[in-house]
Amino acid sequence: MWEGIGGFQVAAWINCPRIALELIGMGADVSTPVDGDSPLLAAAAAGAWEIVDLLLEAGADPMALSSPTSLLDFAVTADSESALGAVLEALEPGDLDGGIGTRAMAGLLGADGLDGRESRVDALIDAGVKPDVWNLLTAAEVVATDALFERVYAAVEAGLANGDSSFDWGVVCSFDLNADDISLAYRVDDLERIVSLAVRLDKC
């Protein structure tokens, strides 16, 4: 019945930090995936953030991915805001490159109803995540808020001022602001600001 299932997975499923602590004390491998899931991702997926903390303290690799989903993807929408802080603290410079940071931000921006979205976006930006065009457009969606948009827009402007040339303006320039249904998904005023920025920078 338990073949292929790791002890940390069981601890996560029943949210029992004591079992995880005992496994760590016995020298169990805290990073290697078992049956597809790393111990960290198994704990994060189960919402067992106390176990995530124990694993990180024991030296678990926060970048040991067993799927396209990263630990950060779970942390940004966790019930506890402290989970995101713990994960960001465990990451090394450069870990947020390669789309991991912007993908996590996209999930956060689209998490309608989640408490503390603004402070979590601030935490990602402070940690070095550079919002991409999809983050900016998601921040302009009706599921986001004006406060979220202002944070992401300011971060994009700061990146551009610092010479960031990776921003993909093509999708911005293709937007039809006069489409009948655009206001159903987006705050049109914010979209207009994005397009105006592109025009001002001679990108469209």
C-alpha positions, -999 to 999 in steps of 0.1 A, spaced: 0 0 0 28 24 9 52 13 -18 69 43 -35 55 67 -9 81 87 12 79 94 49 78 131 43 49 128 19 29 109 46 39 135 72 26 162 48 -6 145 40 -16 142 77 2 175 85 23 160 113 55 180 118 66 155 145 70 128 120 90 151 97 112 161 126 119 125 135 127 117 98 151 146 97 167 134 130 172 100 114 191 116 85 164 111 59 171 128 25 152 161 26 155 170 -11 153 140 -34 119 134 -50 101 102 -41 74 90 -64 75 122 -83 73 148 -55 101 164 -36 95 165 2 92 203 0 66 203 -28 46 175 -12 45 196 20 37 228 2 9 212 -19 -7 199 13 -4 233 29 19 218 56 40 250 60 54 241 93 69 210 77 82 232 48 100 253 74 115 222 90 127 209 57 142 243 47 160 245 81 174 210 75 189 221 42 163 210 16 169 224 -18 140 249 -26 148 245 -63 145 207 -63 116 206 -88 96 175 -96 72 193 -119 68 226 -136 53 239 -104 78 254 -80 78 258 -43 73 296 -49 41 289 -68 26 274 -37 41 299 -13 27 330 -30 -9 319 -23 -4 301 10 -28 309 38 1 323 58 20 353 44 51 341 64 54 311 41 64 333 12 90 351 33 105 318 44 108 305 8 122 337 -5 148 337 23 158 302 13 163 310 -24 197 320 -38 204 350 -61 194 340 -96 169 313 -85 141 337 -95 153 339 -131 141 317 -159 104 325 -154 100 311 -119 95 345 -103 72 359 -130 51 327 -131 46 329 -93 37 365 -96 11 357 -123 -6 332 -100 -6 357 -71 -21 385 -92 -49 362 -104 -57 349 -69 -89 369 -64 -99 373 -28 -65 363 -13 -56 385 17 -24 404 16 -18 403 -22 -2 438 -22 24 430 4 32 396 -13 37 414 -46 60 438 -28 79 409 -13 84 393 -48 96 426 -63 119 433 -33 134 398 -38 143 407 -74 114 395 -95 111 417 -126 74 417 -138 70 407 -174 43 418 -199 19 391 -187 23 402 -151 15 438 -161 -15 427 -182 -28 404 -154 -25 433 -130 -48 453 -152 -75 425 -151 -106 430 -131 -95 402 -107 -66 423 -96 -68 457 -78 -57 492 -86 -31 489 -58 -17 458 -74 -15 474 -108 3 505 -94 29 482 -78 36 462 -109 35 492 -132 60 510 -110 83 480 -110 81 478 -148 89 515 -152 119 511 -128 132 481 -148 129 500 -181 147 530 -165 175 506 -155 179 493 -191 158 462 -189 153 452 -226 136 419 -221 101 433 -220 79 419 -248 59 448 -262 44 429 -291 14 416 -271 7 452 -257 8 467 -292 -17 441 -305 -44 450 -279 -76 464 -293 -88 489 -267 -120 494 -286 -131 457 -285 -167 454 -272 -158 428 -245 -125 441 -233 -140 458 -202 -154 425 -190 -118 413 -183 -98 444 -179 -98 478 -163 -96 498 -195 -79 529 -179 -50 507 -168 -48 491 -202 -46 526 -218 -17 535 -195 2 504 -206 -4 511 -243 5 548 -237 38 537 -221 46 516 -251 38 545 -275 58 569 -254 88 546 -256 83 542 -293 76 505 -290 43 505 -309 
